[in-house]
Amino acid sequence: MDFFREQEERPTLENLVVEGVQLKKGSRVLLRPRAGGDIMDIALAGKVAFVEGIEQDFEDRIYLAVTLEDDPGRELGVDRILGHRFFFSPEEVVPLDLDDARES
């Protein structure tokens, strides 16, 4: 089966509208993990992050890959190193760059 080849050929998402705001790579968001998450969700709640990518899993769920604004190793997250890149659903983030990001 060519499952992995099919996944590679899927279009990537360049932007996503959350709360009426278009998010894309470089957008700033506030992390608001849903209740009942794990210890990392608790530790990251209320942190400001940058969107590094918009990912879609094999079940078509969408996630925002983010790096923390105050992480001194943020560039490691950009390079996709574990522990510096985190995933949140669109419902778990609040857009922060509202000045010119509102969708018309």
PyMOL commands that set and color helices and strands:
alter all, ss='L'
color gray80, all
select helices_A, chain A and resi 3-8+39-44+74-78+90-92
alter helices_A, ss='H'
color red, helices_A
select strands_A, chain A and resi 15-18+21-24+28-31+48-56+62-68+86-88+93-95
alter strands_A, ss='S'
color yellow, strands_A
deselect
rebuild
show_as cartoon
